[in-house]
Amino acid sequence: MTIAVLIVLAYLIGSIPTAVWVSKKMYGMDIREHGSGNAGATNTFRILGSRAGSAVMLVDMLKGFIAVKLSIFSPYPWTSEPFVNLQIFLGLAAVLGHIFPIWAEFRGGKGIATLFGMILGIQPLAAVSLVGVFLLMLFLTRYVSLSSISASIAFPLLILFIFHEPEVSYRLFAIATACLVVLTHHKNIGRLLSGNENKVPLFRKRRTRRHQH
């Protein structure tokens, strides 16, 4: 299977609009018309509650993980630098698909869960560490946005100073990821600083109005 085909497949996998399909099929609404307008796990948690949010987050993570694992169909040796580079490209294609999904009018989410699934597929130990950072911040603050930002900043720190990742491309990817997440969450950061960011319900179901306009 050619590299171009693998990248296209990764994009199509990432394009699966989990939050849109869950909100439409199970709740009779389009999640993009409520809350922040994003078709991602954070907005689903906020609008539809923890059950729907958890399901969306899990599937969105799987999109990034599966996309990375398409690399096994490449001709590169598993421990080679080209193999790692391909994994990064496949993961980023899935993230791009999540942000601009072909199956949902190119209106998706911010790609955080898919990005995490990508990291899980490439370096599981680092991903588990990031889960710890994310869950700790979520438990302490109830802010998914702050938890995502904290985990993203921890990512390059772990890669550079704890795991001592030898691949330059992966180190650059970790740094770029942190910068990208901070930039895409600039509105959330503004709301956090002003005290207007919404917290998410972790242990209760959010009541949903089916025909909210």
C-alpha positions, 0 to 999 in steps of 0.5 A, spaced: 500 500 500 503 506 497 504 512 502 499 516 499 493 511 500 495 510 507 495 518 508 488 519 505 485 513 509 488 516 515 484 522 514 478 519 512 478 515 519 479 522 522 474 525 519 469 520 522 464 526 526 463 522 532 460 528 536 456 530 530 453 523 529 452 522 537 448 528 538 444 527 532 442 520 532 441 520 540 439 527 542 436 529 536 440 535 535 447 538 532 452 539 537 455 544 533 449 549 534 450 549 541 455 551 546 462 553 543 460 550 536 465 545 536 464 538 534 469 535 539 469 531 546 469 537 550 463 541 547 459 534 548 461 533 555 459 540 556 452 540 553 450 532 553 454 530 559 459 525 561 456 519 558 456 522 551 462 526 552 466 519 554 463 515 548 465 521 543 472 522 547 474 514 546 472 514 539 476 520 537 482 517 541 481 511 537 481 515 530 488 517 532 490 510 534 488 507 528 491 512 523 498 511 526 497 503 526 496 504 518 504 504 518 504 497 519 502 497 512 508 501 510 515 498 507 519 501 512 522 497 518 518 498 525 524 502 528 527 506 523 526 514 522 522 513 516 517 509 520 516 514 525 516 520 521 510 516 517 507 515 524 507 522 525 504 524 518 498 519 519 496 521 526 496 528 523 492 526 517 487 524 522 487 530 526 486 534 520 480 530 518 477 531 525 478 538 525 476 538 517 471 532 516 469 531 509 463 527 512 461 533 516 461 539 512 468 540 514 466 543 521 469 539 526 473 539 533 479 541 535 482 534 535 485 534 542 482 527 543 485 524 536 491 527 537 492 523 544 490 517 540 496 518 535 501 519 541 498 513 544 499 509 538 506 512 537 509 512 544 504 509 549 508 510 556 508 518 554 501 517 553 499 514 559 503 520 563 499 525 559 492 521 561 495 522 568 496 530 568 489 531 564 485 527 569 489 530 575 487 537 572 480 535 570 479 532 577 482 539 581 478 544 576 473 541 572 475 544 566 477 540 560 480 546 556 485 547 562 486 539 562 488 539 555 492 545 555 496 542 561 497 535 558 499 538 552 505 543 555 507 536 559 508 533 552 514 536 550 517 536 557 516 529 558 519 527 551 525 532 552 527 531 559 524 524 562 523 519 556 529 523 552 526 521 545 532 520 540 528 522 534 528 529 532 522 529 528 518 527 534 521 532 539 519 537 534 512 534 533 511 534 541 513 542 541 509 544 535 503 540 539 504 544 545 504 550 541 498 548 537 494 546 543 495 553 546 493 557 540 487 553 538 485 554 546 486 562 546 479 563 547 478 558 552 484 561 556 481 568 555 475 565 558 479 562 564 482 568 566 476 572 566 472 566 570 467 565 564 469 558 562 464 553 563 466 547 567 463 540 565 459 535 569 463 529 571 459 524 575 452 526 573 448 527 566 446 533 563 439 535 561 439 536 554 433 540 550 432 537 544 430 543 540 434 548 543 434 554 538 
